[in-house]
């Protein structure tokens, strides 16, 4: 990879990080996109493969989030039941 491409990628990543910290997300996405475009121009076959596999990554991520939500709902349900039992026990005394 040529030095100027490395500089563009590193500079855009740093600038995007600074912009995110300053709360300017649209500008950060734009600057980060420039870096990704330069990186994609250097490795087009790897980005093509990533683009083909992206739907499976999204499906797996969605399944993971669904599982996490189910677990969270179950924990919430258990906590409510435990609190209700504890309140009932306090009422008996």
N, C-alpha and C positions, 0 to 999 in steps of 0.2 A: 504494500500500500504506500502511496506517495505521501510525503510529509505534509503537503497542504491538505490532503484529505484527513489525515490524523488530526491536524489542527482544527479543521472545520468541525469534525465530530466531537472532539474534546471541548471546543469552545461552545458549541451549541448545547452540549449536555450541561456544562457549567452555567451558561446563561439561562437555560430552562430551569435549572434548580434554583437559581437566584430569583427568577420571575415567579416561581411557585411560592417561594418563601415570602415574597412581597405581595402575594395575593392576586397576581395578574396571570390567571390560568390560561385564558385564550392565547395570550402572547407566548406563554411557555409551551403550549401545544404546537404553535406555529414554528417556534425556534427549534424545538425538539424534532419536529417533522423534517426540518432541513437536514439535521444530522442523520436521521434515519434514511433519508433519500440518498445522501452521499454514501452511507454504509451499504445500502441496497445496491447502489451502482457498482460497488466493489465486489459484492457477493450475490449476484442475481440468482444463482441456482439455489442457494440456501434460503433466500427470502421466498422464492417460488415454492419450495417444499413447505416452508412455514405457512404460507398462504393456503396451500392445499390441506394442511392438517389443522388449521385454525378452527373449523367447525367441531372437530372432535374435542379440542381443548375447551371450547365453550360448553359443549355438552357435559364433559367431565366436571367442569367448574360449577355448572348449574346443579348437577347431582350432589356435589359436595355441599353447596349452599342449602339445598333442600334438606339434606341430612342434618346439617347444623341447626336449621330452623326447627326440625322435628325434635331434636335433642333439647333445644332451648325451651320449646313448648312443654315437653315432658318434665323438665326440671322445674319450670314455673308451676305446673300442675301439682307436682310433689310438694313444693314449698307451700302452696295454698292449702293443701290437705294437712300438712304438718302444722301450719299456723292455726287452722280451724280446730284440730285436735287439742293443741296447746290451750287455745281459748276455752274450749269446752272443759278441759281439766281444771282450769282456773275457776270456772263458774261453779264447779262442784264443791269447792272449799268454802 
